[in-house]
Amino acid sequence: MMKKKLPPSAARAAEIPAFDPIEAALREIFDGIESEPVPDDFADLVAKLGKTRSGEA
């Protein structure tokens, strides 16, 4: 069975994803959160958990 070849304009349209406003909003939220510093008490907790797992408690 042969695949149908798309016309050039349809092939380009299939390669370019459509704009998704939900994705754009989620990316904006994530970028804002990603740039915030990690709170000291959370970083301390992660460090303590790392020591416990490695047997340094």
Jmol script that loads the backbone (N, CA, C; Angstrom):
load data "model"
ATOM      1  N   MET A   1       0.848  -1.184   0.000  1.00  0.00           N
ATOM      2  CA  MET A   1       0.000   0.000   0.000  1.00  0.00           C
ATOM      3  C   MET A   1       0.888   1.240   0.000  1.00  0.00           C
ATOM      4  N   MET A   2       0.632   2.148  -0.894  1.00  0.00           N
ATOM      5  CA  MET A   2       1.440   3.362  -1.009  1.00  0.00           C
ATOM      6  C   MET A   2       0.843   4.466  -0.147  1.00  0.00           C
ATOM      7  N   LYS A   3       1.751   5.226   0.461  1.00  0.00           N
ATOM      8  CA  LYS A   3       1.299   6.373   1.228  1.00  0.00           C
ATOM      9  C   LYS A   3       0.961   7.505   0.278  1.00  0.00           C
ATOM     10  N   LYS A   4      -0.082   8.242   0.606  1.00  0.00           N
ATOM     11  CA  LYS A   4      -0.422   9.410  -0.188  1.00  0.00           C
ATOM     12  C   LYS A   4       0.544  10.526   0.166  1.00  0.00           C
ATOM     13  N   LYS A   5       1.030  11.196  -0.839  1.00  0.00           N
ATOM     14  CA  LYS A   5       1.947  12.304  -0.617  1.00  0.00           C
ATOM     15  C   LYS A   5       1.138  13.580  -0.447  1.00  0.00           C
ATOM     16  N   LEU A   6       1.418  14.317   0.627  1.00  0.00           N
ATOM     17  CA  LEU A   6       0.705  15.565   0.885  1.00  0.00           C
ATOM     18  C   LEU A   6       1.247  16.678   0.002  1.00  0.00           C
ATOM     19  N   PRO A   7       0.396  17.617  -0.391  1.00  0.00           N
ATOM     20  CA  PRO A   7       0.909  18.779  -1.117  1.00  0.00           C
ATOM     21  C   PRO A   7       1.856  19.565  -0.208  1.00  0.00           C
ATOM     22  N   PRO A   8       2.815  20.304  -0.759  1.00  0.00           N
ATOM     23  CA  PRO A   8       3.809  21.011   0.062  1.00  0.00           C
ATOM     24  C   PRO A   8       3.202  21.873   1.166  1.00  0.00           C
ATOM     25  N   SER A   9       2.114  22.584   0.886  1.00  0.00           N
ATOM     26  CA  SER A   9       1.517  23.444   1.918  1.00  0.00           C
ATOM     27  C   SER A   9       0.943  22.613   3.064  1.00  0.00           C
ATOM     28  N   ALA A  10       0.338  21.483   2.767  1.00  0.00           N
ATOM     29  CA  ALA A  10      -0.229  20.619   3.807  1.00  0.00           C
ATOM     30  C   ALA A  10       0.887  19.958   4.604  1.00  0.00           C
ATOM     31  N   ALA A  11       1.983  19.609   3.947  1.00  0.00           N
ATOM     32  CA  ALA A  11       3.111  18.988   4.641  1.00  0.00           C
ATOM     33  C   ALA A  11       3.716  19.967   5.634  1.00  0.00           C
ATOM     34  N   ARG A  12       3.858  21.227   5.230  1.00  0.00           N
ATOM     35  CA  ARG A  12       4.405  22.239   6.147  1.00  0.00           C
ATOM     36  C   ARG A  12       3.453  22.469   7.319  1.00  0.00           C
ATOM     37  N   ALA A  13       2.171  22.492   7.062  1.00  0.00           N
ATOM     38  CA  ALA A  13       1.184  22.706   8.117  1.00  0.00           C
ATOM     39  C   ALA A  13       1.211  21.551   9.116  1.00  0.00           C
ATOM     40  N   ALA A  14       1.489  20.347   8.654  1.00  0.00           N
ATOM     41  CA  ALA A  14       1.546  19.192   9.551  1.00  0.00           C
ATOM     42  C   ALA A  14       2.784  19.253  10.445  1.00  0.00           C
ATOM     43  N   GLU A  15       3.846  19.924   9.993  1.00  0.00           N
ATOM     44  CA  GLU A  15       5.089  20.018  10.766  1.00  0.00           C
ATOM     45  C   GLU A  15       5.007  21.097  11.837  1.00  0.00           C
ATOM     46  N   ILE A  16       4.252  22.162  11.600  1.00  0.00           N
ATOM     47  CA  ILE A  16       4.174  23.291  12.528  1.00  0.00           C
ATOM     48  C   ILE A  16       2.997  23.070  13.471  1.00  0.00           C
ATOM     49  N   PRO A  17       3.279  22.935  14.782  1.00  0.00           N
ATOM     50  CA  PRO A  17       2.164  22.723  15.711  1.00  0.00           C
ATOM     51  C   PRO A  17       1.296  23.983  15.819  1.00  0.00           C
ATOM     52  N   ALA A  18       0.020  23.776  15.988  1.00  0.00           N
ATOM     53  CA  ALA A  18      -0.912  24.893  16.148  1.00  0.00           C
ATOM     54  C   ALA A  18      -0.686  25.547  17.507  1.00  0.00           C
ATOM     55  N   PHE A  19      -0.979  26.828  17.610  1.00  0.00           N
ATOM     56  CA  PHE A  19      -0.841  27.552  18.874  1.00  0.00           C
ATOM     57  C   PHE A  19      -1.871  27.029  19.862  1.00  0.00           C
ATOM     58  N   ASP A  20      -1.419  26.697  21.039  1.00  0.00           N
ATOM     59  CA  ASP A  20      -2.302  26.180  22.083  1.00  0.00           C
ATOM     60  C   ASP A  20      -2.271  27.160  23.253  1.00  0.00           C
ATOM     61  N   PRO A  21      -3.342  27.907  23.493  1.00  0.00           N
ATOM     62  CA  PRO A  21      -3.328  28.904  24.572  1.00  0.00           C
ATOM     63  C   PRO A  21      -3.149  28.291  25.959  1.00  0.00           C
ATOM     64  N   ILE A  22      -3.618  27.070  26.160  1.00  0.00           N
ATOM     65  CA  ILE A  22      -3.440  26.420  27.462  1.00  0.00           C
ATOM     66  C   ILE A  22      -1.963  26.100  27.678  1.00  0.00           C
ATOM     67  N   GLU A  23      -1.324  25.568  26.652  1.00  0.00           N
ATOM     68  CA  GLU A  23       0.108  25.277  26.748  1.00  0.00           C
ATOM     69  C   GLU A  23       0.902  26.554  26.998  1.00  0.00           C
ATOM     70  N   ALA A  24       0.552  27.627  26.306  1.00  0.00           N
ATOM     71  CA  ALA A  24       1.253  28.899  26.490  1.00  0.00           C
ATOM     72  C   ALA A  24       1.103  29.406  27.929  1.00  0.00           C
ATOM     73  N   ALA A  25      -0.101  29.302  28.477  1.00  0.00           N
ATOM     74  CA  ALA A  25      -0.336  29.756  29.853  1.00  0.00           C
ATOM     75  C   ALA A  25       0.431  28.898  30.850  1.00  0.00           C
ATOM     76  N   LEU A  26       0.445  27.584  30.639  1.00  0.00           N
ATOM     77  CA  LEU A  26       1.185  26.705  31.538  1.00  0.00           C
ATOM     78  C   LEU A  26       2.687  26.965  31.466  1.00  0.00           C
ATOM     79  N   ARG A  27       3.202  27.214  30.272  1.00  0.00           N
ATOM     80  CA  ARG A  27       4.628  27.533  30.127  1.00  0.00           C
ATOM     81  C   ARG A  27       4.972  28.827  30.854  1.00  0.00           C
ATOM     82  N   GLU A  28       4.087  29.824  30.767  1.00  0.00           N
ATOM     83  CA  GLU A  28       4.316  31.099  31.443  1.00  0.00           C
ATOM     84  C   GLU A  28       4.345  30.902  32.963  1.00  0.00           C
ATOM     85  N   ILE A  29       3.420  30.116  33.477  1.00  0.00           N
ATOM     86  CA  ILE A  29       3.393  29.832  34.919  1.00  0.00           C
ATOM     87  C   ILE A  29       4.657  29.088  35.337  1.00  0.00           C
ATOM     88  N   PHE A  30       5.019  28.067  34.579  1.00  0.00           N
ATOM     89  CA  PHE A  30       6.206  27.271  34.907  1.00  0.00           C
ATOM     90  C   PHE A  30       7.459  28.134  34.885  1.00  0.00           C
ATOM     91  N   ASP A  31       7.603  28.988  33.862  1.00  0.00           N
ATOM     92  CA  ASP A  31       8.780  29.848  33.765  1.00  0.00           C
ATOM     93  C   ASP A  31       8.882  30.769  34.976  1.00  0.00           C
ATOM     94  N   GLY A  32       7.742  31.265  35.454  1.00  0.00           N
ATOM     95  CA  GLY A  32       7.753  32.130  36.638  1.00  0.00           C
ATOM     96  C   GLY A  32       8.170  31.380  37.881  1.00  0.00           C
ATOM     97  N   ILE A  33       7.664  30.174  38.049  1.00  0.00           N
ATOM     98  CA  ILE A  33       8.004  29.361  39.222  1.00  0.00           C
ATOM     99  C   ILE A  33       9.454  28.908  39.155  1.00  0.00           C
ATOM    100  N   GLU A  34       9.901  28.543  37.959  1.00  0.00           N
ATOM    101  CA  GLU A  34      11.257  28.045  37.777  1.00  0.00           C
ATOM    102  C   GLU A  34      12.311  29.090  38.160  1.00  0.00           C
ATOM    103  N   SER A  35      11.990  30.360  37.967  1.00  0.00           N
ATOM    104  CA  SER A  35      12.960  31.407  38.254  1.00  0.00           C
ATOM    105  C   SER A  35      12.992  31.809  39.738  1.00  0.00           C
ATOM    106  N   GLU A  36      12.047  31.307  40.532  1.00  0.00           N
ATOM    107  CA  GLU A  36      12.036  31.627  41.959  1.00  0.00           C
ATOM    108  C   GLU A  36      13.129  30.844  42.692  1.00  0.00           C
ATOM    109  N   PRO A  37      13.723  31.439  43.715  1.00  0.00           N
ATOM    110  CA  PRO A  37      14.750  30.715  44.469  1.00  0.00           C
ATOM    111  C   PRO A  37      14.131  29.604  45.329  1.00  0.00           C
ATOM    112  N   VAL A  38      14.920  28.575  45.621  1.00  0.00           N
ATOM    113  CA  VAL A  38      14.467  27.484  46.479  1.00  0.00           C
ATOM    114  C   VAL A  38      14.551  27.965  47.926  1.00  0.00           C
ATOM    115  N   PRO A  39      13.468  27.834  48.703  1.00  0.00           N
ATOM    116  CA  PRO A  39      13.505  28.255  50.106  1.00  0.00           C
ATOM    117  C   PRO A  39      14.582  27.477  50.887  1.00  0.00           C
ATOM    118  N   ASP A  40      15.243  28.164  51.812  1.00  0.00           N
ATOM    119  CA  ASP A  40      16.337  27.555  52.580  1.00  0.00           C
ATOM    120  C   ASP A  40      15.886  26.318  53.351  1.00  0.00           C
ATOM    121  N   ASP A  41      14.702  26.372  53.993  1.00  0.00           N
ATOM    122  CA  ASP A  41      14.261  25.221  54.776  1.00  0.00           C
ATOM    123  C   ASP A  41      13.981  24.009  53.889  1.00  0.00           C
ATOM    124  N   PHE A  42      13.535  24.228  52.663  1.00  0.00           N
ATOM    125  CA  PHE A  42      13.318  23.114  51.741  1.00  0.00           C
ATOM    126  C   PHE A  42      14.655  22.530  51.293  1.00  0.00           C
ATOM    127  N   ALA A  43      15.626  23.388  51.002  1.00  0.00           N
ATOM    128  CA  ALA A  43      16.959  22.923  50.609  1.00  0.00           C
ATOM    129  C   ALA A  43      17.601  22.139  51.754  1.00  0.00           C
ATOM    130  N   ASP A  44      17.405  22.602  52.993  1.00  0.00           N
ATOM    131  CA  ASP A  44      17.936  21.880  54.162  1.00  0.00           C
ATOM    132  C   ASP A  44      17.289  20.503  54.295  1.00  0.00           C
ATOM    133  N   LEU A  45      15.986  20.428  54.098  1.00  0.00           N
ATOM    134  CA  LEU A  45      15.276  19.163  54.173  1.00  0.00           C
ATOM    135  C   LEU A  45      15.794  18.184  53.117  1.00  0.00           C
ATOM    136  N   VAL A  46      15.989  18.647  51.908  1.00  0.00           N
ATOM    137  CA  VAL A  46      16.511  17.790  50.834  1.00  0.00           C
ATOM    138  C   VAL A  46      17.912  17.299  51.197  1.00  0.00           C
ATOM    139  N   ALA A  47      18.732  18.165  51.759  1.00  0.00           N
ATOM    140  CA  ALA A  47      20.082  17.763  52.169  1.00  0.00           C
ATOM    141  C   ALA A  47      20.021  16.704  53.265  1.00  0.00           C
ATOM    142  N   LYS A  48      19.111  16.863  54.231  1.00  0.00           N
ATOM    143  CA  LYS A  48      18.977  15.876  55.305  1.00  0.00           C
ATOM    144  C   LYS A  48      18.517  14.526  54.748  1.00  0.00           C
ATOM    145  N   LEU A  49      17.570  14.551  53.820  1.00  0.00           N
ATOM    146  CA  LEU A  49      17.090  13.324  53.217  1.00  0.00           C
ATOM    147  C   LEU A  49      18.210  12.627  52.442  1.00  0.00           C
ATOM    148  N   GLY A  50      19.054  13.402  51.778  1.00  0.00           N
ATOM    149  CA  GLY A  50      20.180  12.826  51.047  1.00  0.00           C
ATOM    150  C   GLY A  50      21.153  12.153  51.981  1.00  0.00           C
ATOM    151  N   LYS A  51      21.399  12.759  53.148  1.00  0.00           N
ATOM    152  CA  LYS A  51      22.312  12.156  54.122  1.00  0.00           C
ATOM    153  C   LYS A  51      21.727  10.881  54.704  1.00  0.00           C
ATOM    154  N   THR A  52      20.414  10.869  54.957  1.00  0.00           N
ATOM    155  CA  THR A  52      19.747   9.694  55.512  1.00  0.00           C
ATOM    156  C   THR A  52      19.820   8.527  54.534  1.00  0.00           C
ATOM    157  N   ARG A  53      19.605   8.783  53.277  1.00  0.00           N
ATOM    158  CA  ARG A  53      19.636   7.713  52.266  1.00  0.00           C
ATOM    159  C   ARG A  53      21.041   7.149  52.088  1.00  0.00           C
ATOM    160  N   SER A  54      22.060   7.992  52.238  1.00  0.00           N
ATOM    161  CA  SER A  54      23.427   7.505  52.035  1.00  0.00           C
ATOM    162  C   SER A  54      23.995   6.880  53.317  1.00  0.00           C
ATOM    163  N   GLY A  55      23.218   6.902  54.407  1.00  0.00           N
ATOM    164  CA  GLY A  55      23.626   6.276  55.654  1.00  0.00           C
ATOM    165  C   GLY A  55      24.485   7.147  56.544  1.00  0.00           C
ATOM    166  N   GLU A  56      24.472   8.449  56.321  1.00  0.00           N
ATOM    167  CA  GLU A  56      25.274   9.378  57.108  1.00  0.00           C
ATOM    168  C   GLU A  56      24.529   9.943  58.308  1.00  0.00           C
ATOM    169  N   ALA A  57      23.323   9.537  58.535  1.00  0.00           N
ATOM    170  CA  ALA A  57      22.473  10.101  59.578  1.00  0.00           C
ATOM    171  C   ALA A  57      23.198  10.193  60.847  1.00  0.00           C
TER     172      ALA A  57
END
end "model"
wireframe off; spacefill off
backbone 0.3
color backbone group
